[in-house]
């Protein structure tokens, strides 16, 4: 039943529900919230107001009859609805599936966890809003879906809570009781995943990334994030793939840039509401990035364009400063530039289907 129902979910659930279903990504909600945070300072009539509402879990509160009526309105047969009734009765998954939805539909707003954020607004109006809503006023940064929201570029101070959590997770394991191979696998599978949602939206300060990599390095070699050990193998070499003689541990900076590249690709190519929102906020009509926009996302995707290194139909590359860059420069110069005008198409060369993926990056 779940597999059959999954085919209909995109038609039943609005696009704004950006997570907890196949094909949706949680960073869409985080990205929109981050940009709205930066827009709070915008001047508009009546001022700006943001609200963070916490709805109590409806799992034990919804009325079954309301659920069945809704399924009927969506066109489900009485046979299908009967199956749902039997499942709910036999497994006791829900005690009540609706309590008049907070005097009608059943959900109840959790006032203890709600917050309001006020932008440019007159003091009198601000006081009236708080009086009517009975919700405490808060300031940024605040946490949303596990990610901190703040205004402007990510600063080191903003990352400290997650950096501390990262170190606490390392300290929580008895690394000395594990083999080196076990510690490496622990870092690859668990530690790096802690940062994924943050890395998917924000470009992190180099100092924070380097500090966490130092802890990872200490943990792998000594089993303790605080204890360094004299080693003769360079960390950059160990971070190479196993097929190249490394341990397969990816550099945090590379993970951050790869995830942001995915966000940039998504923004340019996807047709979802989130992608359209980012394009409208951050991209000009000619496809270039806007300047002067106060954004927490923009610094992570504001990179050089290929067109910046082309002049009069020829490559104009900076002078390489190392053998590695010289090799890259030579490979670029071998790419023939088109001599006639035609519409550009984005193709990611590292996947067979030409679509960007974090793994290939």
N, C-alpha and C positions, 0 to 999 in steps of 0.2 A: 504493500500500500504506500509506503514511504517513497519508493522509487517511482511509482505511477504519479503520486502527488507532486513530486519534484518537478515534473514537466510543466505543471500549471502554476507553480509558485511565482515565476516572474510576472504573470498576469494578475495574481491575487495580491501581491505585496508591492507597495509603492517603491520606486527607485530610491527614495530618501532613506529607506531602511538599508544601510550600507554594510551590514555585517551579518554573521550567523546564518548565511545561506550560500550555497554553491555559486561561485563566480563573483561574489562580492568581496571587497577588500576593506578592512577596518580603517586603513589609512585615508580613505575617502572622507570619512566623518572627521578624523583627526585633522586632515588638511583644511577642510572647510572651517572648523572651529578655530584653527590657528590663524587663518586669514581674517576671520570675523573679529578675532581678538585685536588684530592690528587696525581694523577699521573702526574700532570703538572711539578712537580719537578724532574721527572725521566730523566735520561740522555739518549739521543738518537741522532742520526746523524741529524744535521740541527736544533736541538732544538725542543721545543714543543710549540704549538700554539693552543689556544682555542678561539672560536668565539661564541658570543651570538647574534643571528640574530633575529630581530623582523620583521615579514612579515605583512604588512598592511592587514587589513581584506579584504578578497576577495569577501565578500558578495555583494558589490556594484560595483565590478570591472570585474567580469568574463563575457565573451561573451557567450550568449546562444548557438550559433551554435557550439562552441567548446565543451560545455557540452554535447550536443546531439550527436556529433560525438564520443565522448569518451564512452557514454552509448552504442552506436551502436557497437563500437569495443569490448566492454565487452560482447556483445551478446544479449542485450536487444532488444525486438521486437519493431517495429515501432508503434504498438498499445500502448505499455508501454511508449515509448518516447513521444507519442502524449498526453498521460495523464499528463505527467510531464510538457509539454509545456502549457497545459491549466491551470494547477495549478499555474504556474509561472506568466502567463498572468493575471489570474483572481485576484490573491492576491497581485500582484506587489511585490513579495518577493525579487526579484532581479532586479535592473535597468540594470546592465551589469554584466555578469557572466564571462567575460574574457576580458582583454585588452591586448591581444597578450602575455599574461603571462610574463609580464616584457620583452617586445619586442618579446615574442613568446607565453608564456603560460598564462600570465595575471596578476600574482601576482607582487606586487611592494615591494621591500625591504625598510623598514623604517630606513633610515640611522641615524636618530636622536636618535633612541633607541638601536642601535647596540653597541656591545662592543667586544674588543678582549683581550685575556689574554695570556700573553707570559711567558713561562717557561724558561728552560735553553736554551738561544739563544744568540749568539754573538750580541754586540751592533749594529754593522753595518747592520747585517741582520734584527735585530729588527726595525731599522729605515726605512729600505727599505720596510718591510711589512706594516708599518703604512702609509708610503707614497703612496704605491700602493692601499691599501684598503680604505684609507681616513676614517678610523674608529678609534675613540679614544681608547687608551689603558687604561684598568682598572685593579684593583687588587681585590683580594678576601678579605673579603666576599662580595658576590653579591647575589641578590635575583633571584630565578628561581621558577616559578609556586607557588609563595607565601612562599617559604622556602629558608632560607639563606644557601648558599654554602660556605664552608670554609675548610681549611686544618686541618687534625688531629682531636683530641678529642674535643668534644663540651666544651667550657669554658663559665664561667658565663657571661663574657662581651659579648659574641656572642648572648646570649639569651635576653639581655636587651631590644632590640626593641620590641620583641614579648611580653615580660613581661610587658612593658609599655602599649602596646596595650591591653593586658589582663585587666590591672587595669583601663584603660580608658573606656573599655566596661562596667566594673562594675560601675564606677562613672557616666556613662551616663544614667543609669536607676535610677528612683526615688524609691529606695528600700523601703523607709519608707512608701510609699503609698501602698505597697503590703503586703499581709499577709505573715506569715512565710512560709506557704505551697507554696505560689506563688513564693517566693524567692528561695525556694529549687528546684522547678520545673524549674525555669529560669536557675539556675546553672546546673542542670542535662541535660537540652535540648540544651542550647545555649552556655554557657561559656566553658564547656569542649570541645565542638566541634571546638573551635578556635585553639586548640593545636593539633588536630588529625594528620595532615600531618607531622608536626615536630616530634611528638611522634612516628610516624610510621617508622622513619628513624634513629633518633638519641637518644642516652641515655642522658637524661638531667641531669645537675648537681643537687645534692640534695638540695643545698642552694636555687636555683631558684624555685624548686618545693615546698619546704617548705614555701617560701615567698608567692607564689600564693595561697597555701592552707590556709595560715593565712588570706589573704584577703577574700577568699571564706567564711571562718568561720565567720569573722567579718560581711560580707555582709548578711549572713543568720540570724545571731543573732540580729544585729542592723540596717541593711539596708544600712550601709555605710562601705566600705572597710577599711576606715581609723580609724573607731571607734571600739575599742574592748569592750567587755561586759563581766562582771563576770558571769561565768557559772559553773554549777556543773556537767554537763554531758561531759564525755570525747569525744573528736572529733573522736577517733578511733571507739567508740561505735556507733556514729551517722552515720558513713560511712558503717555500716553493712547493708545488705539487709533489706527491710521492713519486711519480714517474720521472721527476727531475732531480730526485735525491733529497727532497725535503720531507717534512712531517705532515704536510697537507693542512697546516693551520693558516687560515687567511688573515692577512693584516686587517686590523679594524678600520683603518683609513680606506683600504680598498673596498671593504664591505659597505662602508658609508657612501662612497662615491658610486658604487654599483647600484645601490638601492635608490640613490638620488637620480641616477641615469634612468632607472626604470620609471621614476616619477615624471621625469622630463619627457620620456617616450610616451607615457600614458597621457600626459597633458596635450601633447601634439597630435596624437593619433586616435584617442578614444572619443566616443560620442556620448559618454555618460554625463549626467548633470554636474558631477564633480569636475570632470575635465573641461566642460564648457565654462564653469565658474572660474577655474584657474586661467583659462585662455582669455576670458573677458577682463579679468583683473590684472593679469601680468603680461599679456601679449598685445602688441599693436596690430593694426589692420594689415600691415605689411609683413607680419610674422616675426618681427624683432621684439625683444624684451623691452618693457617699459622702464623708464628711468625715474628715480625719485619716489617709487612706491614703497611705503612702509610695509614690509612683509618679512615674516620669519622663514618663509619657504624660498623666496627669490634668491637669497645669497647662495643657496645650494645648487641652483640650476643656471646661474649667471656665469657661463663659461664662453670661451672664444668660439666663433663660428668658422667653418671651413672657408667661407667667403672672405674672411679677414686676411687670409694668406694667399689670395689670388688677386693678381693685378694684370689687367689687359690680357686675360686669357692664359697667363702663365703663373706657375707657383712662385711665391715670394716667401721663403721660409727663413727664420732666424738662423744665425750661425750656430751649429751644434757645439756643445761644450764638453762632450764626452763621446766615447766610442759607441755607447748604446744609442745615444741620440743621433749620432751620425748614421747608424744603421737604419733607424726609423726614418730619418730624413731621406735617405736613399730610396727606401721603399715607397715613400710618398711621391717622390719625383718620378717614379716609374708609372704612376697613375696618370693616364692620358685625360686631359680635360676636354669636354665637348666643344666643338667649334660652332655648333648651331644652337639656337635657343630652344629649349623644351622644358616642360614642367618637371620639377624635381620630385623624386620619390624617395622616401626614407626606407632604407634596407639595412638590417643588421647582419653583417657578413659572417658572424660567428655562430649562427643557427641556420639549419637547413631551410627553414620556412621564412627567414628574413625578418623575424620579429624579435625584439629585444627580450633577453632573459637575464636575471641576476646571476644565475649559475654560469652562463657563458662569459659574463663580464669579469 
